[in-house]
Amino acid sequence: MAGATMDVNIVSADHPVWSGVAKSVLVPAYAGSMGILPGHEPVLSVIQEGLLVITEPDGTKHSFEVTDGFISFDSNKLTVVVENGRTMANQPIDETGIQ
């Protein structure tokens, strides 16, 4: 699965938050953190307030503070719909995606 990617779209109630290609996404699922990789089985999950971390194919990480919403993943397309979402620019992230 080396080099595999997925399309990611994050939208909030009033604006698009981020859109691009990623090699992994860590989401704050209601039952605990969930990692999504290309080729993951289809999933629909509720998410809660927390940190969502995207890793681009070149290793660049982006973190977003999100509130309640849901994710839908199918055919290497991840859609994240949240009540509110904002970028956490200039926040250090370690290799696990935790600040």
All heavy atoms as an XYZ file, in Angstrom:
729
protein
N       0.814     -1.192      0.000
C       0.000      0.000      0.000
C       0.861      1.260      0.000
O       0.379      2.349      0.216
C      -0.920     -0.011      1.207
C      -2.230      0.676      0.927
S      -3.320      0.764      2.335
C      -3.926     -0.880      2.440
N       2.170      1.099     -0.214
C       3.068      2.241     -0.245
C       2.625      3.223     -1.320
O       2.309      2.837     -2.436
C       4.493      1.781     -0.495
N       2.616      4.493     -0.955
C       2.221      5.513     -1.906
C       0.726      5.685     -2.051
O       0.275      6.534     -2.805
N      -0.066      4.900     -1.337
C      -1.522      5.006     -1.425
C      -1.997      6.292     -0.745
O      -1.447      6.704      0.273
C      -2.183      3.798     -0.787
N      -3.010      6.892     -1.337
C      -3.572      8.124     -0.780
C      -5.093      8.078     -0.820
O      -5.680      7.197     -1.442
C      -3.095      9.364     -1.564
O      -3.525      9.253     -2.917
C      -1.579      9.531     -1.503
N      -5.685      9.054     -0.158
C      -7.137      9.203     -0.170
C      -7.475     10.685     -0.271
O      -6.684     11.538      0.108
C      -7.742      8.601      1.094
C      -7.279      9.246      2.375
S      -7.933      8.389      3.806
C      -6.599      8.659      4.960
N      -8.654     10.971     -0.798
C      -9.157     12.337     -0.866
C      -9.863     12.656      0.441
O     -10.623     11.829      0.957
C     -10.143     12.497     -2.024
C      -9.490     12.295     -3.373
O      -8.321     12.696     -3.535
O     -10.137     11.730     -4.267
N      -9.604     13.858      0.973
C     -10.197     14.268      2.246
C     -10.888     15.611      2.065
O     -10.332     16.531      1.469
C      -9.120     14.388      3.355
C      -9.753     14.828      4.671
C      -8.368     13.077      3.532
N     -12.087     15.711      2.592
C     -12.878     16.943      2.595
C     -13.377     17.174      4.006
O     -14.064     16.315      4.562
C     -14.082     16.785      1.673
C     -14.069     17.762      0.549
O     -13.411     18.782      0.612
N     -14.820     17.428     -0.487
N     -13.041     18.320      4.591
C     -13.553     18.681      5.914
C     -14.408     19.923      5.736
O     -13.932     20.931      5.200
C     -12.424     18.986      6.915
C     -11.446     17.820      7.008
C     -13.007     19.314      8.289
C     -10.207     18.133      7.825
N     -15.653     19.843      6.179
C     -16.556     20.988      6.081
C     -17.236     21.225      7.422
O     -17.528     20.287      8.159
C     -17.627     20.800      4.980
C     -16.987     20.730      3.617
C     -18.465     19.572      5.226
N     -17.448     22.498      7.733
C     -18.211     22.842      8.936
C     -19.566     23.362      8.488
O     -19.837     23.462      7.291
C     -17.469     23.885      9.778
O     -17.517     25.147      9.167
N     -20.390     23.712      9.433
C     -21.748     24.159      9.126
C     -21.770     25.393      8.225
O     -22.682     25.562      7.422
C     -22.511     24.442     10.414
N     -20.731     26.240      8.333
C     -20.781     27.487      7.573
C     -19.631     27.726      6.604
O     -19.619     28.736      5.915
C     -20.902     28.675      8.525
C     -19.712     28.771      9.475
O     -18.888     27.846      9.514
O     -19.619     29.793     10.184
N     -18.658     26.808      6.515
C     -17.560     27.016      5.570
C     -16.735     25.748      5.373
O     -16.706     24.885      6.236
C     -16.649     28.155      6.044
C     -15.854     27.819      7.270
N     -16.392     27.822      8.532
C     -14.557     27.451      7.411
C     -15.461     27.474      9.398
N     -14.333     27.248      8.757
N     -16.055     25.649      4.222
C     -15.124     24.537      4.038
C     -13.913     24.761      4.946
O     -13.472     25.894      5.131
C     -14.730     24.616      2.561
C     -15.166     25.943      2.078
C     -16.177     26.486      3.040
N     -13.385     23.686      5.528
C     -12.262     23.793      6.445
C     -10.961     23.390      5.759
O      -9.960     24.098      5.838
C     -12.499     22.929      7.710
C     -11.294     22.975      8.637
C     -13.768     23.369      8.437
N     -10.955     22.246      5.068
C      -9.745     21.767      4.376
C     -10.150     20.736      3.342
O     -11.076     19.959      3.556
C      -8.788     21.146      5.386
C      -7.415     20.844      4.846
C      -6.360     21.700      4.795
C      -6.934     19.608      4.309
N      -5.265     21.074      4.252
C      -5.583     19.776      3.952
C      -7.519     18.366      4.087
C      -4.816     18.777      3.390
C      -6.752     17.353      3.524
C      -5.414     17.562      3.185
N      -9.399     20.707      2.252
C      -9.623     19.712      1.215
C      -8.275     19.382      0.602
O      -7.468     20.283      0.351
C     -10.569     20.272      0.157
O     -10.830     19.297     -0.821
N      -8.012     18.100      0.398
C      -6.753     17.713     -0.202
C      -6.570     16.212     -0.197
O      -7.519     15.447     -0.021
N      -5.323     15.799     -0.374
C      -4.958     14.386     -0.428
C      -4.159     14.052      0.826
O      -3.322     14.840      1.266
C      -4.131     14.107     -1.704
C      -3.651     12.680     -1.752
C      -4.946     14.433     -2.946
N      -4.418     12.880      1.386
C      -3.733     12.472      2.612
C      -3.330     11.008      2.549
O      -3.907     10.224      1.793
C      -4.643     12.697      3.809
N      -2.323     10.670      3.361
C      -1.962      9.258      3.503
C      -2.515      8.683      4.801
O      -2.590      7.470      4.949
C      -0.452      9.052      3.397
C       0.360      9.579      4.552
C       1.828      9.214      4.368
C       2.657      9.683      5.557
N       4.072      9.323      5.387
N      -2.927      9.551      5.741
C      -3.594      9.076      6.953
C      -4.350     10.229      7.605
O      -4.000     11.393      7.432
C      -2.598      8.479      7.952
O      -1.776      9.482      8.499
N      -5.391      9.863      8.354
C      -6.176     10.841      9.107
C      -6.517     10.218     10.453
O      -6.949      9.066     10.525
C      -7.480     11.236      8.366
C      -8.286     12.233      9.193
C      -7.176     11.809      6.994
N      -6.309     10.980     11.519
C      -6.671     10.561     12.870
C      -7.870     11.400     13.290
O      -7.795     12.632     13.286
C      -5.498     10.789     13.825
C      -5.673     10.350     15.266
C      -5.842      8.831     15.344
C      -4.474     10.784     16.089
N      -8.991     10.742     13.597
C     -10.221     11.470     13.940
C     -10.638     11.169     15.376
O     -10.420     10.069     15.879
C     -11.382     11.122     12.970
C     -11.046     11.523     11.561
C     -11.723      9.664     13.028
N     -11.264     12.161     16.042
C     -11.735     11.949     17.406
C     -13.118     11.276     17.413
O     -14.142     11.910     17.675
C     -11.788     13.368     17.980
C     -12.103     14.225     16.784
C     -11.407     13.559     15.623
N     -13.143      9.997     17.094
C     -14.412      9.258     17.061
C     -15.017      9.222     18.465
O     -14.309      9.316     19.463
C     -14.181      7.843     16.538
N     -16.310      9.077     18.525
C     -17.013      9.107     19.802
C     -16.538      8.008     20.753
O     -16.465      8.196     21.947
C     -18.528      9.007     19.571
C     -19.316      9.400     20.779
C     -19.458     10.735     21.121
C     -19.916      8.445     21.589
C     -20.173     11.114     22.235
C     -20.636      8.812     22.709
C     -20.757     10.148     23.032
O     -21.465     10.516     24.140
N     -16.181      6.862     20.201
C     -15.730      5.741     21.036
C     -14.217      5.765     21.272
O     -13.681      4.855     21.887
C     -16.130      4.422     20.382
N     -13.513      6.783     20.787
C     -12.066      6.893     20.922
C     -11.445      7.254     19.586
O     -12.096      7.206     18.561
N     -10.168      7.597     19.605
C      -9.487      7.993     18.362
C      -9.530      6.871     17.340
O      -9.397      5.699     17.675
C      -8.040      8.367     18.645
O      -7.972      9.563     19.361
N      -9.709      7.255     16.077
C      -9.771      6.286     14.988
C      -8.831      6.742     13.887
O      -8.875      7.894     13.460
C     -11.200      6.210     14.434
C     -11.340      5.331     13.207
S     -12.979      5.451     12.429
C     -14.025      4.786     13.695
N      -7.975      5.847     13.444
C      -7.086      6.143     12.334
C      -7.692      5.626     11.038
O      -8.203      4.511     10.993
N      -7.630      6.443     10.009
C      -8.136      6.055      8.690
C      -6.956      6.076      7.727
O      -6.234      7.073      7.633
C      -9.218      7.036      8.176
C     -10.366      7.173      9.164
C      -9.709      6.632      6.799
C     -11.271      5.989      9.254
N      -6.755      4.977      7.017
C      -5.711      4.849      6.002
C      -6.360      4.523      4.661
O      -7.478      3.994      4.628
C      -4.744      3.721      6.374
C      -3.971      3.878      7.679
C      -3.223      2.591      8.007
C      -3.006      5.042      7.589
N      -5.677      4.799      3.565
C      -6.214      4.408      2.259
C      -6.531      2.909      2.255
O      -5.796      2.102      2.834
C      -5.071      4.730      1.291
C      -4.314      5.818      1.976
C      -4.387      5.481      3.441
N      -7.634      2.552      1.650
C      -8.039      1.153      1.587
C      -8.825      0.680      2.799
O      -9.228     -0.477      2.860
N      -9.055      1.570      3.772
C      -9.832      1.218      4.969
C     -11.218      0.750      4.530
O     -11.745      1.205      3.523
C      -9.943      2.449      5.866
C     -10.423      2.188      7.261
N     -11.722      1.883      7.556
C      -9.762      2.192      8.438
C     -11.849      1.722      8.872
N     -10.661      1.899      9.422
N     -11.795     -0.152      5.285
C     -13.158     -0.578      4.970
C     -14.106      0.614      5.103
O     -13.828      1.548      5.861
C     -13.603     -1.707      5.894
C     -13.705     -1.300      7.352
C     -14.064     -2.457      8.244
O     -13.434     -3.507      8.146
O     -14.988     -2.282      9.056
N     -15.212      0.626      4.369
C     -16.164      1.730      4.482
C     -16.628      1.891      5.937
O     -16.824      0.907      6.651
C     -17.326      1.305      3.587
C     -16.684      0.400      2.581
C     -15.620     -0.344      3.355
N     -16.760      3.143      6.351
C     -17.156      3.417      7.730
C     -17.963      4.710      7.794
O     -17.733      5.638      7.024
C     -15.920      3.489      8.667
C     -15.030      4.651      8.311
C     -16.317      3.559     10.130
N     -18.914      4.727      8.701
C     -19.687      5.922      9.035
C     -19.629      6.001     10.546
O     -19.998      5.044     11.234
C     -21.133      5.792      8.544
C     -22.064      6.963      8.820
C     -21.586      8.210      8.090
C     -23.476      6.617      8.401
N     -19.115      7.107     11.086
C     -18.914      7.194     12.531
C     -19.209      8.601     13.029
O     -18.930      9.585     12.346
C     -17.465      6.829     12.878
O     -17.232      6.930     14.271
N     -19.734      8.673     14.232
C     -19.946      9.947     14.915
C     -18.613     10.375     15.514
O     -17.860      9.549     16.028
C     -21.017      9.792     16.023
C     -21.160     11.071     16.827
C     -22.342      9.376     15.422
N     -18.314     11.675     15.420
C     -17.108     12.181     16.068
C     -17.496     13.208     17.116
O     -18.583     13.774     17.079
C     -16.101     12.766     15.059
C     -16.684     13.930     14.271
C     -15.595     11.690     14.124
C     -15.666     14.637     13.384
N     -16.575     13.408     18.047
C     -16.821     14.343     19.135
C     -15.793     15.469     19.076
O     -14.894     15.455     18.242
C     -16.726     13.620     20.467
C     -15.369     13.009     20.740
C     -15.362     12.206     22.021
O     -16.307     12.247     22.799
N     -14.303     11.477     22.248
N     -15.921     16.414     19.980
C     -14.968     17.507     20.052
C     -13.573     16.953     20.297
O     -13.382     16.053     21.110
C     -15.358     18.459     21.181
C     -14.465     19.662     21.283
C     -14.950     20.649     22.317
O     -16.136     20.610     22.694
O     -14.117     21.470     22.747
N     -12.612     17.462     19.547
C     -11.244     17.000     19.715
C     -10.359     17.441     18.582
O     -10.702     18.329     17.797
N      -9.216     16.782     18.485
C      -8.211     17.124     17.482
C      -8.254     16.132     16.332
O      -8.199     14.919     16.551
C      -6.825     17.120     18.124
C      -5.688     17.661     17.286
C      -5.857     19.163     17.061
C      -4.364     17.392     17.985
N      -8.351     16.630     15.118
C      -8.305     15.826     13.910
C      -6.966     16.123     13.245
O      -6.603     17.289     13.076
C      -9.464     16.199     12.995
C      -9.609     15.387     11.717
C     -11.084     15.203     11.398
C      -8.904     16.034     10.564
N      -6.199     15.078     12.919
C      -4.866     15.261     12.340
C      -4.784     14.587     10.979
O      -5.116     13.406     10.849
C      -3.768     14.697     13.273
C      -2.395     14.887     12.646
C      -3.824     15.354     14.642
N      -4.337     15.351      9.999
C      -4.159     14.857      8.631
C      -2.668     14.788      8.337
O      -1.933     15.733      8.637
C      -4.831     15.798      7.617
C      -6.340     15.807      7.824
C      -4.475     15.413      6.185
C      -7.065     16.834      7.019
N      -2.233     13.682      7.740
C      -0.852     13.566      7.265
C      -0.883     13.479      5.745
O      -1.489     12.563      5.190
C      -0.152     12.329      7.857
O      -0.222     12.391      9.286
C       1.305     12.276      7.422
N      -0.244     14.451      5.106
C      -0.174     14.470      3.648
C       0.851     13.446      3.164
O       1.676     12.969      3.950
C       0.203     15.866      3.161
C      -0.880     16.891      3.394
C      -0.568     18.201      2.697
O      -0.771     18.271      1.471
O      -0.130     19.134      3.383
N       0.832     13.113      1.873
C       1.776     12.132      1.334
C       3.250     12.476      1.581
O       4.077     11.589      1.742
C       1.463     12.111     -0.163
C       0.026     12.501     -0.234
C      -0.158     13.509      0.866
N       3.584     13.774      1.653
C       4.977     14.174      1.894
C       5.336     14.215      3.374
O       6.440     14.597      3.748
C       5.275     15.520      1.236
C       4.524     16.689      1.873
O       3.770     16.480      2.859
O       4.687     17.823      1.387
N       4.378     13.843      4.249
C       4.628     13.824      5.690
C       4.181     15.071      6.427
O       4.192     15.106      7.656
N       3.783     16.113      5.704
C       3.289     17.335      6.340
C       2.022     17.014      7.127
O       1.128     16.335      6.625
C       2.975     18.413      5.279
O       4.154     18.679      4.536
C       2.461     19.688      5.928
N       1.960     17.507      8.370
C       0.791     17.272      9.213
C       0.003     18.557      9.394
O       0.570     19.634      9.527
C       1.221     16.738     10.577
C       1.813     15.351     10.517
C       2.104     14.831     11.909
C       2.845     13.541     11.863
N       2.032     12.373     11.743
N      -1.308     18.411      9.398
C      -2.228     19.522      9.655
C      -3.139     19.085     10.791
O      -3.630     17.955     10.792
C      -3.095     19.829      8.430
C      -2.320     20.163      7.204
N      -1.797     21.413      6.970
C      -1.964     19.400      6.146
C      -1.169     21.401      5.807
N      -1.261     20.193      5.294
N      -3.362     19.978     11.747
C      -4.283     19.639     12.832
C      -5.423     20.645     12.868
O      -5.253     21.823     12.567
C      -3.552     19.602     14.174
O      -2.977     20.848     14.470
N      -6.582     20.121     13.234
C      -7.794     20.928     13.285
C      -8.547     20.622     14.572
O      -8.687     19.456     14.952
C      -8.710     20.602     12.094
C      -8.048     20.808     10.770
C      -7.337     19.786     10.169
C      -8.107     22.037     10.132
C      -6.705     19.965      8.951
C      -7.474     22.230      8.914
C      -6.769     21.196      8.325
N      -9.014     21.660     15.220
C      -9.888     21.494     16.371
C     -11.306     21.412     15.818
O     -11.754     22.319     15.111
C      -9.744     22.675     17.323
C     -10.520     22.516     18.591
C     -10.285     23.660     19.554
O      -9.816     24.732     19.126
O     -10.598     23.480     20.727
N     -11.996     20.308     16.110
C     -13.341     20.107     15.576
C     -14.323     19.847     16.708
O     -13.942     19.420     17.795
C     -13.382     18.931     14.567
C     -12.502     19.231     13.358
C     -12.971     17.625     15.210
N     -15.584     20.136     16.427
C     -16.642     19.810     17.383
C     -17.520     18.734     16.754
O     -17.232     18.235     15.683
C     -17.468     21.055     17.741
O     -18.030     21.599     16.547
C     -16.616     22.110     18.433
N     -18.581     18.395     17.421
C     -19.448     17.278     17.035
C     -19.733     17.224     15.538
O     -19.906     18.228     14.878
C     -20.768     17.367     17.787
C     -20.573     17.286     19.280
O     -19.566     16.703     19.722
O     -21.434     17.804     20.013
N     -19.797     15.988     15.041
C     -20.093     15.775     13.636
C     -20.014     14.300     13.289
O     -20.239     13.440     14.145
N     -19.682     14.015     12.028
C     -19.555     12.617     11.614
C     -18.540     12.512     10.481
O     -18.185     13.503      9.838
C     -20.910     12.042     11.171
C     -21.450     12.630      9.899
C     -21.159     12.066      8.666
C     -22.268     13.752      9.935
C     -21.658     12.609      7.497
C     -22.770     14.303      8.770
C     -22.465     13.722      7.540
N     -18.064     11.278     10.262
C     -17.208     10.997      9.118
C     -17.866      9.925      8.277
O     -18.606      9.081      8.782
C     -15.790     10.528      9.526
C     -15.846      9.188     10.271
C     -15.075     11.588     10.326
C     -14.547      8.436     10.286
N     -17.555      9.974      6.993
C     -17.988      8.944      6.052
C     -16.774      8.605      5.200
O     -16.155      9.502      4.616
C     -19.125      9.478      5.185
O     -19.418      8.555      4.153
N     -16.416      7.321      5.157
C     -15.287      6.891      4.336
C     -15.720      5.747      3.441
O     -16.277      4.760      3.901
C     -14.114      6.434      5.207
C     -12.901      6.047      4.405
C     -12.055      7.009      3.894
C     -12.632      4.719      4.118
C     -10.945      6.673      3.129
C     -11.533      4.359      3.356
C     -10.684      5.337      2.867
N     -15.458      5.895      2.127
C     -15.759      4.849      1.154
C     -14.971      5.148     -0.112
O     -14.827      6.320     -0.500
C     -17.258      4.812      0.850
C     -17.685      3.554      0.107
O     -16.887      2.607     -0.004
O     -18.824      3.533     -0.380
N     -14.433      4.120     -0.751
C     -13.709      4.246     -2.017
C     -12.587      5.287     -1.947
O     -12.415      6.106     -2.850
C     -14.675      4.602     -3.155
O     -15.685      3.619     -3.263
N     -11.848      5.277     -0.841
C     -10.724      6.198     -0.612
C     -11.128      7.665     -0.647
O     -10.348      8.530     -1.049
C      -9.564      5.917     -1.566
C      -8.748      4.735     -1.108
O      -8.753      4.383      0.069
N      -8.059      4.097     -2.025
N     -12.350      7.932     -0.206
C     -12.829      9.306     -0.056
C     -13.355      9.473      1.363
O     -14.293      8.778      1.771
C     -13.926      9.617     -1.074
C     -13.387      9.653     -2.481
C     -14.440     10.034     -3.475
C     -13.772     10.155     -4.819
N     -14.384      9.491     -5.898
N     -12.738     10.400      2.111
C     -13.140     10.685      3.480
C     -13.819     12.041      3.520
O     -13.242     13.046      3.093
C     -11.930     10.687      4.416
C     -12.207     11.063      5.874
C     -13.104     10.019      6.546
C     -10.911     11.228      6.641
N     -15.043     12.057      4.017
C     -15.773     13.301      4.222
C     -15.967     13.475      5.717
O     -16.441     12.564      6.395
C     -17.140     13.279      3.509
O     -16.920     13.055      2.114
C     -17.880     14.591      3.711
N     -15.580     14.644      6.211
C     -15.725     14.970      7.632
C     -16.651     16.170      7.714
O     -16.364     17.225      7.138
C     -14.359     15.309      8.277
C     -14.532     15.615      9.758
C     -13.347     14.185      8.066
N     -17.768     16.003      8.403
C     -18.742     17.082      8.576
C     -18.804     17.400     10.064
O     -19.073     16.514     10.881
C     -20.141     16.666      8.059
C     -21.133     17.804      8.258
C     -20.074     16.252      6.595
N     -18.504     18.667     10.406
C     -18.455     19.063     11.818
C     -19.273     20.323     12.043
O     -19.524     21.098     11.115
C     -16.999     19.302     12.280
C     -16.207     18.012     12.245
C     -16.306     20.367     11.469
N     -19.689     20.507     13.275
C     -20.407     21.724     13.640
C     -19.478     22.931     13.483
O     -19.833     23.932     12.880
C     -20.910     21.626     15.084
C     -21.776     22.776     15.524
C     -23.125     22.813     14.831
O     -23.651     21.765     14.453
O     -23.664     23.922     14.670
N     -18.277     22.826     14.039
C     -17.260     23.870     13.930
C     -15.903     23.226     13.711
O     -15.623     22.168     14.272
C     -17.187     24.717     15.211
C     -18.444     25.518     15.444
O     -18.787     26.378     14.655
N     -19.135     25.217     16.526
N     -15.064     23.875     12.948
C     -13.718     23.381     12.719
C     -12.782     24.533     12.448
O     -13.133     25.480     11.742
N     -11.593     24.467     13.062
C     -10.602     25.507     12.807
C      -9.213     24.898     12.833
O      -8.955     23.938     13.559
C     -10.710     26.653     13.800
C     -10.313     26.301     15.219
C     -10.466     27.519     16.148
N     -10.038     27.171     17.488
C      -8.851     27.472     17.998
N      -7.977     28.140     17.289
N      -8.543     27.120     19.229
N      -8.331     25.482     12.031
C      -6.972     24.988     11.962
C      -6.216     25.329     13.237
O      -6.484     26.344     13.873
C      -6.241     25.562     10.723
O      -4.968     24.945     10.630
C      -6.083     27.055     10.798
N      -5.313     24.462     13.601
C      -4.481     24.665     14.785
C      -3.065     24.976     14.308
O      -2.112     24.286     14.631
C      -4.489     23.415     15.671
C      -5.853     23.038     16.206
S      -6.526     24.263     17.324
C      -5.423     24.085     18.697
N      -2.914     26.030     13.512
C      -1.617     26.415     12.949
C      -0.627     26.709     14.067
O      -1.000     27.192     15.141
C      -1.784     27.643     12.063
N       0.624     26.382     13.797
C       1.733     26.631     14.718
C       1.653     25.825     16.002
O       2.240     26.195     17.002
C       1.845     28.126     15.056
C       2.056     28.960     13.814
O       2.806     28.563     12.926
N       1.389     30.089     13.727
N       0.910     24.737     16.008
C       0.853     23.848     17.163
C       1.724     22.634     16.864
O       1.512     21.967     15.858
C      -0.588     23.390     17.429
C      -1.536     24.508     17.775
C      -1.210     25.141     19.106
O      -0.884     24.466     20.067
N      -1.264     26.455     19.156
N       2.704     22.330     17.717
C       3.557     21.163     17.447
C       2.775     19.866     17.567
O       1.915     19.718     18.425
C       4.637     21.262     18.527
C       4.008     22.066     19.622
C       3.039     23.009     18.948
N       3.061     18.932     16.662
C       2.404     17.624     16.661
C       3.484     16.563     16.627
O       4.384     16.626     15.799
C       1.494     17.476     15.417
C       0.458     18.583     15.366
C       0.821     16.121     15.403
C      -0.286     18.651     14.071
N       3.425     15.591     17.521
C       4.424     14.529     17.480
C       3.997     13.445     16.487
O       2.979     13.558     15.822
C       4.701     13.953     18.877
C       3.536     13.170     19.460
O       2.631     12.758     18.718
O       3.546     12.939     20.680
N       4.789     12.380     16.373
C       4.537     11.362     15.368
C       3.229     10.607     15.575
O       2.714      9.988     14.664
C       5.706     10.381     15.280
C       5.958      9.596     16.552
C       6.785     10.362     17.579
O       7.312     11.449     17.291
O       6.893      9.874     18.702
N       2.649     10.685     16.777
C       1.368     10.011     17.022
C       0.186     10.892     16.647
O      -0.938     10.440     16.662
C       1.227      9.626     18.515
O       1.189     10.829     19.299
C       2.361      8.729     18.969
N       0.463     12.168     16.356
C      -0.618     13.092     16.037
C      -1.109     13.826     17.255
O      -2.060     14.584     17.194
N      -0.430     13.652     18.394
C      -0.833     14.309     19.639
C       0.026     15.538     19.865
O       1.222     15.520     19.649
C      -0.666     13.349     20.847
C      -1.398     12.036     20.580
C      -1.126     13.997     22.128
C      -2.871     12.157     20.358
N      -0.595     16.605     20.338
C       0.151     17.845     20.631
C       0.906     17.681     21.925
O       0.531     17.021     22.821
C      -0.794     19.009     20.760
C      -1.406     19.382     19.455
C      -2.239     20.628     19.578
O      -2.337     21.237     20.611
N      -2.841     21.016     18.500
